[in-house]
Amino acid sequence: MNTDGLALSRRNLFRSGAIVAAAAFSAPHSFATPAVAAENASAPDLQGAGFYRFKVGDFKATVISDGHGMIPFWPTFASNQPEAAVLPVLGANYLKPVNQFTCNMLVVDTGREKILVDTGFGEVLGPNFGHFSDLKANLRRAGIPPESIDIVLTTHGHIDHIAGIVSKDGSLAFPNARYAFADKEWAYWTGSRFESDVNGGPMPDAMKQGTIWAAKTNLPPIKGKVQLVKADGEVVHGVHLIAAPGHSYAHSAVLFASGSDQLVHMGDVANLVTGLQYPDWSIIFDYDSAQAIKTRKSVLDRVATDRTLVMGYHFPFPAVGHVERFKGAYRWNPADWTW
């Protein structure tokens, strides 16, 4: 499918702190006030190489940046809280009401397979959304041609995780890969129910349209190449799904284990570092807010107790570190940069 004209512009989705539909929608639309759009449109080139390498036992891991944009913290990441309760928290954490939002992919080379976790926004965002669609370019910078990916593992079916499956010209971006999904997540996003669920949920109208568009555009072309995995099931040796429902119908985190080392890719269990301090705050994109909160607390408790290295999909690049208990909740301890 050619996606010309499907560009996101981020205009007028958030106005005076309230969520409203984008003024002009053409595919997944926007998250922004005019000021945010202007800031995104003038964003400088990325700093650094856009990738970061580290090891998990014998596995070679590489975080790949898909880019960044700006997004209002409230109500996006605290939809069950009044704005007045959120603003002091932002100030205490040196944040503004509108802050950077990143997407980080992960490639793990097990020695047998190259596994890419999620595919980002793809090529459907317009210039006012920010600086996205860097995945394929940064993969090549890291010496990982898209054609070398053996497995694309999808944590869940939201637009910022699946829109990079199909390229702008309609071809598969990772032509030699099979596509691993939790079986219930695949069934949900390729079934008849998700559209009415999305339309009846709390997402901004533009993102409802974008979410539906992304599923209908990116999933049918890979139907014959899908590997369905049971909840908590094995993808390949050393790689297991962790059932983590709530953010989406059957959202998964991913456990990578090699020797005595482990890495948990949390997907969207927790969206922002600041949110670790307030695990009861809801995210406006959650399918089931109550379940998402329950899952978030369970996963955070597990990785904090076990002192497991984790990756957060939307955490500040390179998004690798540890979750610690702190004042009755949690906080982020980023891993030392490895040169």
MARNULO-69929 format. One record per residue (C-alpha): residue number from 1; residue in three letters; chain; x, y negated, z negated. Coordinates in Angstrom, 1 decimal. Example, Ala and Ser with C-alpha at 12.3 -4.5 7.8 and 13.67 -1.06 7.14 Angstrom:
BEGIN
[r 1 'ALA' 'A' [12.3 4.5 -7.8]]
[r 2 'SER' 'A' [13.7 1.1 -7.1]]
! end
This chain:
BEGIN
[r 1 'MET' 'A' [0.0 0.0 0.0]]
[r 2 'ASN' 'A' [1.4 -3.4 1.0]]
[r 3 'THR' 'A' [1.2 -5.7 -2.1]]
[r 4 'ASP' 'A' [1.6 -9.0 -0.2]]
[r 5 'GLY' 'A' [-0.7 -11.5 -1.9]]
[r 6 'LEU' 'A' [-0.8 -9.5 -5.1]]
[r 7 'ALA' 'A' [1.6 -11.7 -6.9]]
[r 8 'LEU' 'A' [1.0 -12.7 -10.5]]
[r 9 'SER' 'A' [1.2 -16.4 -11.3]]
[r 10 'ARG' 'A' [0.6 -16.5 -15.1]]
[r 11 'ARG' 'A' [-1.5 -19.7 -14.8]]
[r 12 'ASN' 'A' [-4.2 -20.6 -17.3]]
[r 13 'LEU' 'A' [-4.6 -17.2 -18.9]]
[r 14 'PHE' 'A' [-4.0 -18.7 -22.3]]
[r 15 'ARG' 'A' [-5.5 -22.2 -22.9]]
[r 16 'SER' 'A' [-5.6 -23.9 -26.2]]
[r 17 'GLY' 'A' [-4.8 -20.7 -28.0]]
[r 18 'ALA' 'A' [-7.8 -18.8 -26.5]]
[r 19 'ILE' 'A' [-7.7 -16.1 -23.8]]
[r 20 'VAL' 'A' [-9.4 -17.0 -20.5]]
[r 21 'ALA' 'A' [-9.4 -15.5 -17.1]]
[r 22 'ALA' 'A' [-6.7 -16.6 -14.7]]
[r 23 'ALA' 'A' [-7.8 -19.2 -12.2]]
[r 24 'ALA' 'A' [-6.8 -17.3 -9.2]]
[r 25 'PHE' 'A' [-6.4 -13.5 -9.4]]
[r 26 'SER' 'A' [-4.5 -11.4 -6.8]]
[r 27 'ALA' 'A' [-3.6 -8.1 -8.4]]
[r 28 'PRO' 'A' [-2.5 -8.1 -12.1]]
[r 29 'HIS' 'A' [-2.6 -11.8 -13.0]]
[r 30 'SER' 'A' [-1.2 -13.9 -15.7]]
[r 31 'PHE' 'A' [-0.4 -14.8 -19.2]]
[r 32 'ALA' 'A' [0.2 -18.5 -19.4]]
[r 33 'THR' 'A' [-0.4 -22.2 -19.9]]
[r 34 'PRO' 'A' [0.9 -24.5 -17.2]]
[r 35 'ALA' 'A' [3.8 -25.3 -19.5]]
[r 36 'VAL' 'A' [4.7 -21.6 -19.8]]
[r 37 'ALA' 'A' [4.4 -21.2 -16.0]]
[r 38 'ALA' 'A' [6.7 -24.2 -15.5]]
[r 39 'GLU' 'A' [9.3 -22.8 -17.9]]
[r 40 'ASN' 'A' [9.1 -19.4 -16.2]]
[r 41 'ALA' 'A' [9.4 -20.9 -12.7]]
[r 42 'SER' 'A' [12.6 -22.7 -13.6]]
[r 43 'ALA' 'A' [14.2 -19.7 -15.4]]
[r 44 'PRO' 'A' [17.9 -19.4 -14.6]]
[r 45 'ASP' 'A' [19.6 -16.4 -13.2]]
[r 46 'LEU' 'A' [20.0 -13.5 -15.7]]
[r 47 'GLN' 'A' [23.1 -13.5 -17.9]]
[r 48 'GLY' 'A' [25.3 -10.4 -17.8]]
[r 49 'ALA' 'A' [25.1 -7.3 -15.7]]
[r 50 'GLY' 'A' [21.5 -6.2 -16.6]]
[r 51 'PHE' 'A' [22.5 -2.8 -17.9]]
[r 52 'TYR' 'A' [24.0 -1.4 -21.1]]
[r 53 'ARG' 'A' [25.6 2.0 -21.5]]
[r 54 'PHE' 'A' [25.8 4.2 -24.7]]
[r 55 'LYS' 'A' [25.9 7.9 -25.6]]
[r 56 'VAL' 'A' [23.5 10.2 -27.3]]
[r 57 'GLY' 'A' [25.7 13.2 -28.0]]
[r 58 'ASP' 'A' [26.7 14.5 -24.6]]
[r 59 'PHE' 'A' [23.9 12.5 -22.9]]
[r 60 'LYS' 'A' [24.9 9.4 -21.0]]
[r 61 'ALA' 'A' [22.3 6.7 -21.6]]
[r 62 'THR' 'A' [21.9 3.4 -19.8]]
[r 63 'VAL' 'A' [19.4 0.6 -20.7]]
[r 64 'ILE' 'A' [18.3 -1.2 -17.6]]
[r 65 'SER' 'A' [16.7 -4.6 -17.7]]
[r 66 'ASP' 'A' [13.6 -5.2 -15.6]]
[r 67 'GLY' 'A' [13.7 -8.9 -16.5]]
[r 68 'HIS' 'A' [11.9 -11.3 -18.8]]
[r 69 'GLY' 'A' [9.1 -13.8 -19.0]]
[r 70 'MET' 'A' [7.4 -15.9 -21.6]]
[r 71 'ILE' 'A' [4.2 -15.0 -23.5]]
[r 72 'PRO' 'A' [2.2 -16.5 -26.4]]
[r 73 'PHE' 'A' [2.8 -14.5 -29.6]]
[r 74 'TRP' 'A' [-0.8 -15.2 -30.8]]
[r 75 'PRO' 'A' [-3.2 -13.7 -30.1]]
[r 76 'THR' 'A' [-1.2 -11.2 -28.0]]
[r 77 'PHE' 'A' [0.6 -9.5 -30.8]]
[r 78 'ALA' 'A' [-1.6 -10.4 -33.7]]
[r 79 'SER' 'A' [-5.1 -10.2 -32.3]]
[r 80 'ASN' 'A' [-6.7 -9.2 -35.6]]
[r 81 'GLN' 'A' [-5.2 -12.2 -37.4]]
[r 82 'PRO' 'A' [-6.2 -15.9 -37.5]]
[r 83 'GLU' 'A' [-3.7 -18.2 -35.8]]
[r 84 'ALA' 'A' [-3.1 -20.1 -39.0]]
[r 85 'ALA' 'A' [-1.8 -16.9 -40.6]]
[r 86 'VAL' 'A' [0.6 -16.2 -37.7]]
[r 87 'LEU' 'A' [2.2 -19.6 -37.1]]
[r 88 'PRO' 'A' [4.2 -19.7 -40.5]]
[r 89 'VAL' 'A' [5.5 -16.2 -39.7]]
[r 90 'LEU' 'A' [6.8 -17.4 -36.4]]
[r 91 'GLY' 'A' [8.5 -20.4 -38.0]]
[r 92 'ALA' 'A' [10.1 -18.2 -40.7]]
[r 93 'ASN' 'A' [11.6 -16.0 -37.9]]
[r 94 'TYR' 'A' [12.9 -18.9 -35.8]]
[r 95 'LEU' 'A' [10.3 -18.3 -33.1]]
[r 96 'LYS' 'A' [8.0 -20.6 -31.2]]
[r 97 'PRO' 'A' [4.3 -20.0 -30.4]]
[r 98 'VAL' 'A' [5.5 -18.9 -26.9]]
[r 99 'ASN' 'A' [8.5 -16.6 -26.7]]
[r 100 'GLN' 'A' [10.5 -14.4 -24.4]]
[r 101 'PHE' 'A' [9.0 -11.0 -23.4]]
[r 102 'THR' 'A' [11.3 -8.4 -22.0]]
[r 103 'CYS' 'A' [11.0 -5.0 -20.3]]
[r 104 'ASN' 'A' [13.8 -2.5 -20.7]]
[r 105 'MET' 'A' [14.0 0.8 -18.9]]
[r 106 'LEU' 'A' [16.1 3.7 -20.0]]
[r 107 'VAL' 'A' [18.1 6.2 -17.9]]
[r 108 'VAL' 'A' [19.4 9.3 -19.6]]
[r 109 'ASP' 'A' [21.8 11.6 -17.7]]
[r 110 'THR' 'A' [21.6 15.0 -19.4]]
[r 111 'GLY' 'A' [24.3 16.4 -17.1]]
[r 112 'ARG' 'A' [21.5 18.3 -15.3]]
[r 113 'GLU' 'A' [19.0 15.6 -14.6]]
[r 114 'LYS' 'A' [18.8 11.9 -14.5]]
[r 115 'ILE' 'A' [15.7 10.8 -16.3]]
[r 116 'LEU' 'A' [14.2 7.3 -16.0]]
[r 117 'VAL' 'A' [11.7 6.3 -18.7]]
[r 118 'ASP' 'A' [9.0 4.0 -17.2]]
[r 119 'THR' 'A' [9.3 1.8 -14.1]]
[r 120 'GLY' 'A' [8.4 -1.7 -15.2]]
[r 121 'PHE' 'A' [6.3 -4.3 -13.3]]
[r 122 'GLY' 'A' [7.6 -3.4 -9.9]]
[r 123 'GLU' 'A' [7.4 -6.1 -7.2]]
[r 124 'VAL' 'A' [3.9 -7.5 -7.9]]
[r 125 'LEU' 'A' [4.7 -10.6 -10.0]]
[r 126 'GLY' 'A' [4.8 -14.1 -8.7]]
[r 127 'PRO' 'A' [7.4 -16.7 -9.4]]
[r 128 'ASN' 'A' [5.5 -18.3 -12.3]]
[r 129 'PHE' 'A' [5.4 -15.1 -14.3]]
[r 130 'GLY' 'A' [9.1 -15.1 -15.1]]
[r 131 'HIS' 'A' [12.1 -13.2 -13.9]]
[r 132 'PHE' 'A' [11.0 -9.6 -13.4]]
[r 133 'SER' 'A' [11.4 -6.9 -10.7]]
[r 134 'ASP' 'A' [15.1 -6.4 -11.5]]
[r 135 'LEU' 'A' [14.9 -2.7 -12.1]]
[r 136 'LYS' 'A' [16.2 -1.4 -8.8]]
[r 137 'ALA' 'A' [18.9 -4.0 -8.4]]
[r 138 'ASN' 'A' [20.2 -3.4 -11.9]]
[r 139 'LEU' 'A' [20.1 0.3 -11.4]]
[r 140 'ARG' 'A' [22.4 -0.1 -8.4]]
[r 141 'ARG' 'A' [24.6 -2.4 -10.4]]
[r 142 'ALA' 'A' [24.9 0.3 -13.0]]
[r 143 'GLY' 'A' [25.9 2.8 -10.3]]
[r 144 'ILE' 'A' [22.5 4.6 -10.4]]
[r 145 'PRO' 'A' [20.8 4.6 -7.0]]
[r 146 'PRO' 'A' [17.0 5.0 -7.2]]
[r 147 'GLU' 'A' [17.4 8.0 -5.0]]
[r 148 'SER' 'A' [19.4 9.7 -7.7]]
[r 149 'ILE' 'A' [16.6 9.8 -10.2]]
[r 150 'ASP' 'A' [15.4 13.3 -10.8]]
[r 151 'ILE' 'A' [12.5 12.6 -13.3]]
[r 152 'VAL' 'A' [10.5 9.5 -13.9]]
[r 153 'LEU' 'A' [9.0 9.9 -17.4]]
[r 154 'THR' 'A' [6.1 7.6 -18.1]]
[r 155 'THR' 'A' [5.2 6.8 -21.7]]
[r 156 'HIS' 'A' [1.7 5.5 -20.8]]
[r 157 'GLY' 'A' [-0.3 4.1 -17.9]]
[r 158 'HIS' 'A' [-0.2 0.3 -18.5]]
[r 159 'ILE' 'A' [0.9 -2.0 -15.6]]
[r 160 'ASP' 'A' [4.3 -2.9 -17.1]]
[r 161 'HIS' 'A' [5.2 0.7 -17.3]]
[r 162 'ILE' 'A' [3.9 2.2 -13.9]]
[r 163 'ALA' 'A' [3.8 -0.7 -11.4]]
[r 164 'GLY' 'A' [7.4 0.1 -10.3]]
[r 165 'ILE' 'A' [6.4 3.6 -9.1]]
[r 166 'VAL' 'A' [5.3 2.4 -5.6]]
[r 167 'SER' 'A' [7.4 -0.2 -3.7]]
[r 168 'LYS' 'A' [6.0 -3.3 -2.1]]
[r 169 'ASP' 'A' [6.0 -1.5 1.3]]
[r 170 'GLY' 'A' [4.0 1.4 -0.1]]
[r 171 'SER' 'A' [6.8 3.9 -0.3]]
[r 172 'LEU' 'A' [7.8 5.6 -3.5]]
[r 173 'ALA' 'A' [10.6 3.7 -5.3]]
[r 174 'PHE' 'A' [12.1 7.0 -6.6]]
[r 175 'PRO' 'A' [11.5 9.3 -3.7]]
[r 176 'ASN' 'A' [13.4 12.4 -5.0]]
[r 177 'ALA' 'A' [11.9 12.3 -8.5]]
[r 178 'ARG' 'A' [9.1 14.3 -10.2]]
[r 179 'TYR' 'A' [6.9 12.3 -12.5]]
[r 180 'ALA' 'A' [6.4 13.5 -16.1]]
[r 181 'PHE' 'A' [3.3 12.5 -18.0]]
[r 182 'ALA' 'A' [1.6 13.6 -21.1]]
[r 183 'ASP' 'A' [-1.2 15.7 -19.7]]
[r 184 'LYS' 'A' [-4.0 13.8 -21.5]]
[r 185 'GLU' 'A' [-2.6 10.4 -20.4]]
[r 186 'TRP' 'A' [-2.5 11.5 -16.8]]
[r 187 'ALA' 'A' [-6.0 12.9 -16.9]]
[r 188 'TYR' 'A' [-7.2 9.6 -18.5]]
[r 189 'TRP' 'A' [-5.7 7.2 -16.0]]
[r 190 'THR' 'A' [-6.6 9.4 -13.0]]
[r 191 'GLY' 'A' [-10.2 10.1 -14.2]]
[r 192 'SER' 'A' [-13.4 8.2 -14.1]]
[r 193 'ARG' 'A' [-13.5 6.8 -17.6]]
[r 194 'PHE' 'A' [-10.6 4.4 -17.8]]
[r 195 'GLU' 'A' [-12.0 1.6 -15.7]]
[r 196 'SER' 'A' [-15.1 1.1 -17.9]]
[r 197 'ASP' 'A' [-12.9 1.4 -21.0]]
[r 198 'VAL' 'A' [-10.5 -1.3 -19.8]]
[r 199 'ASN' 'A' [-13.4 -3.6 -18.7]]
[r 200 'GLY' 'A' [-15.0 -3.2 -22.1]]
[r 201 'GLY' 'A' [-11.8 -3.9 -24.1]]
[r 202 'PRO' 'A' [-10.2 -7.0 -25.5]]
[r 203 'MET' 'A' [-7.6 -7.6 -22.7]]
[r 204 'PRO' 'A' [-7.7 -10.9 -20.8]]
[r 205 'ASP' 'A' [-9.9 -10.5 -17.7]]
[r 206 'ALA' 'A' [-6.9 -10.9 -15.4]]
[r 207 'MET' 'A' [-5.0 -8.1 -17.1]]
[r 208 'LYS' 'A' [-8.0 -5.9 -17.0]]
[r 209 'GLN' 'A' [-8.0 -6.2 -13.3]]
[r 210 'GLY' 'A' [-4.2 -5.7 -13.1]]
[r 211 'THR' 'A' [-4.4 -2.6 -15.3]]
[r 212 'ILE' 'A' [-7.0 -1.0 -13.1]]
[r 213 'TRP' 'A' [-5.2 -2.0 -10.0]]
[r 214 'ALA' 'A' [-1.9 -0.6 -11.2]]
[r 215 'ALA' 'A' [-3.4 2.8 -12.0]]
[r 216 'LYS' 'A' [-5.3 3.1 -8.7]]
[r 217 'THR' 'A' [-2.3 2.0 -6.7]]
[r 218 'ASN' 'A' [0.6 3.8 -8.3]]
[r 219 'LEU' 'A' [-0.8 7.1 -9.5]]
[r 220 'PRO' 'A' [-2.5 8.7 -6.5]]
[r 221 'PRO' 'A' [0.7 8.7 -4.4]]
[r 222 'ILE' 'A' [2.5 10.9 -6.9]]
[r 223 'LYS' 'A' [-0.3 13.4 -7.5]]
[r 224 'GLY' 'A' [1.6 16.2 -5.9]]
[r 225 'LYS' 'A' [4.8 15.5 -7.8]]
[r 226 'VAL' 'A' [3.6 15.3 -11.4]]
[r 227 'GLN' 'A' [4.9 17.4 -14.3]]
[r 228 'LEU' 'A' [2.2 17.5 -17.0]]
[r 229 'VAL' 'A' [3.5 17.9 -20.5]]
[r 230 'LYS' 'A' [1.5 18.9 -23.6]]
[r 231 'ALA' 'A' [1.5 16.6 -26.6]]
[r 232 'ASP' 'A' [4.9 17.0 -28.4]]
[r 233 'GLY' 'A' [6.0 19.2 -25.5]]
[r 234 'GLU' 'A' [9.3 19.6 -23.8]]
[r 235 'VAL' 'A' [10.1 17.7 -20.6]]
[r 236 'VAL' 'A' [13.5 19.4 -20.1]]
[r 237 'HIS' 'A' [15.9 20.8 -22.6]]
[r 238 'GLY' 'A' [16.8 18.2 -25.1]]
[r 239 'VAL' 'A' [13.9 15.9 -24.2]]
[r 240 'HIS' 'A' [10.5 16.0 -25.9]]
[r 241 'LEU' 'A' [7.4 13.9 -26.0]]
[r 242 'ILE' 'A' [6.2 12.6 -29.3]]
[r 243 'ALA' 'A' [2.4 12.1 -29.4]]
[r 244 'ALA' 'A' [1.8 8.5 -30.3]]
[r 245 'PRO' 'A' [-1.8 7.6 -29.3]]
[r 246 'GLY' 'A' [-3.5 4.3 -29.9]]
[r 247 'HIS' 'A' [-1.8 1.8 -27.7]]
[r 248 'SER' 'A' [-3.1 3.8 -24.8]]
[r 249 'TYR' 'A' [-5.3 6.9 -24.7]]
[r 250 'ALA' 'A' [-2.4 9.4 -25.1]]
[r 251 'HIS' 'A' [0.6 7.2 -25.4]]
[r 252 'SER' 'A' [3.9 9.0 -26.0]]
[r 253 'ALA' 'A' [7.2 8.2 -27.6]]
[r 254 'VAL' 'A' [10.2 10.2 -26.4]]
[r 255 'LEU' 'A' [12.9 12.1 -28.4]]
[r 256 'PHE' 'A' [16.3 12.7 -26.8]]
[r 257 'ALA' 'A' [18.5 15.2 -28.7]]
[r 258 'SER' 'A' [22.0 16.3 -27.9]]
[r 259 'GLY' 'A' [24.2 18.0 -30.5]]
[r 260 'SER' 'A' [23.7 16.2 -33.8]]
[r 261 'ASP' 'A' [22.6 12.9 -32.1]]
[r 262 'GLN' 'A' [19.1 11.7 -31.5]]
[r 263 'LEU' 'A' [17.4 8.8 -29.9]]
[r 264 'VAL' 'A' [13.7 8.0 -30.1]]
[r 265 'HIS' 'A' [12.4 5.8 -27.3]]
[r 266 'MET' 'A' [9.3 4.2 -29.0]]
[r 267 'GLY' 'A' [7.6 3.1 -25.8]]
[r 268 'ASP' 'A' [5.0 0.5 -27.0]]
[r 269 'VAL' 'A' [4.6 1.9 -30.5]]
[r 270 'ALA' 'A' [6.0 -1.5 -31.6]]
[r 271 'ASN' 'A' [6.1 -4.3 -29.1]]
[r 272 'LEU' 'A' [8.2 -7.0 -30.8]]
[r 273 'VAL' 'A' [10.9 -7.0 -33.4]]
[r 274 'THR' 'A' [8.9 -9.5 -35.6]]
[r 275 'GLY' 'A' [6.0 -7.1 -35.5]]
[r 276 'LEU' 'A' [7.9 -4.6 -37.6]]
[r 277 'GLN' 'A' [7.4 -6.8 -40.5]]
[r 278 'TYR' 'A' [3.6 -6.6 -40.0]]
[r 279 'PRO' 'A' [2.7 -3.1 -38.8]]
[r 280 'ASP' 'A' [-1.0 -3.9 -39.5]]
[r 281 'TRP' 'A' [-1.1 -6.6 -36.8]]
[r 282 'SER' 'A' [-2.9 -5.4 -33.7]]
[r 283 'ILE' 'A' [-1.8 -5.8 -30.1]]
[r 284 'ILE' 'A' [-4.4 -7.1 -27.7]]
[r 285 'PHE' 'A' [-3.6 -4.4 -25.2]]
[r 286 'ASP' 'A' [-4.2 -1.5 -27.6]]
[r 287 'TYR' 'A' [-6.8 1.1 -26.5]]
[r 288 'ASP' 'A' [-7.6 1.9 -30.1]]
[r 289 'SER' 'A' [-6.3 -0.6 -32.6]]
[r 290 'ALA' 'A' [-6.9 1.4 -35.7]]
[r 291 'GLN' 'A' [-5.2 4.5 -34.2]]
[r 292 'ALA' 'A' [-2.3 2.3 -32.9]]
[r 293 'ILE' 'A' [-1.7 1.0 -36.4]]
[r 294 'LYS' 'A' [-1.8 4.5 -37.9]]
[r 295 'THR' 'A' [0.6 5.7 -35.2]]
[r 296 'ARG' 'A' [2.9 2.8 -35.6]]
[r 297 'LYS' 'A' [3.3 3.3 -39.4]]
[r 298 'SER' 'A' [3.9 7.0 -38.9]]
[r 299 'VAL' 'A' [6.6 6.6 -36.3]]
[r 300 'LEU' 'A' [8.3 3.7 -38.1]]
[r 301 'ASP' 'A' [8.3 5.8 -41.3]]
[r 302 'ARG' 'A' [9.8 8.7 -39.5]]
[r 303 'VAL' 'A' [12.6 6.9 -37.8]]
[r 304 'ALA' 'A' [13.4 4.8 -40.9]]
[r 305 'THR' 'A' [13.5 7.9 -43.1]]
[r 306 'ASP' 'A' [15.6 9.9 -40.7]]
[r 307 'ARG' 'A' [17.8 6.9 -39.8]]
[r 308 'THR' 'A' [17.3 7.7 -36.2]]
[r 309 'LEU' 'A' [18.6 5.5 -33.4]]
[r 310 'VAL' 'A' [15.7 4.0 -31.6]]
[r 311 'MET' 'A' [14.9 2.0 -28.5]]
[r 312 'GLY' 'A' [12.1 -0.5 -28.1]]
[r 313 'TYR' 'A' [10.7 -1.1 -24.6]]
[r 314 'HIS' 'A' [10.0 -4.8 -25.3]]
[r 315 'PHE' 'A' [12.7 -5.5 -27.9]]
[r 316 'PRO' 'A' [15.5 -7.9 -27.1]]
[r 317 'PHE' 'A' [18.0 -6.4 -24.6]]
[r 318 'PRO' 'A' [19.6 -3.9 -25.0]]
[r 319 'ALA' 'A' [16.9 -2.9 -27.4]]
[r 320 'VAL' 'A' [18.8 -0.2 -29.2]]
[r 321 'GLY' 'A' [19.2 -0.1 -33.0]]
[r 322 'HIS' 'A' [17.6 1.2 -36.2]]
[r 323 'VAL' 'A' [14.4 0.5 -38.1]]
[r 324 'GLU' 'A' [14.9 -0.2 -41.8]]
[r 325 'ARG' 'A' [12.4 -0.4 -44.6]]
[r 326 'PHE' 'A' [12.1 -4.0 -45.9]]
[r 327 'LYS' 'A' [9.8 -5.6 -48.4]]
[r 328 'GLY' 'A' [7.0 -3.0 -48.0]]
[r 329 'ALA' 'A' [7.3 -2.9 -44.3]]
[r 330 'TYR' 'A' [10.2 -2.7 -41.8]]
[r 331 'ARG' 'A' [12.8 -4.8 -40.0]]
[r 332 'TRP' 'A' [15.2 -4.4 -37.0]]
[r 333 'ASN' 'A' [18.9 -3.7 -37.3]]
[r 334 'PRO' 'A' [20.3 -3.9 -33.8]]
[r 335 'ALA' 'A' [23.1 -1.5 -33.0]]
[r 336 'ASP' 'A' [26.6 -2.9 -32.6]]
[r 337 'TRP' 'A' [27.4 -3.7 -29.0]]
[r 338 'THR' 'A' [29.7 -0.9 -27.7]]
[r 339 'TRP' 'A' [32.3 -2.1 -25.2]]
! end
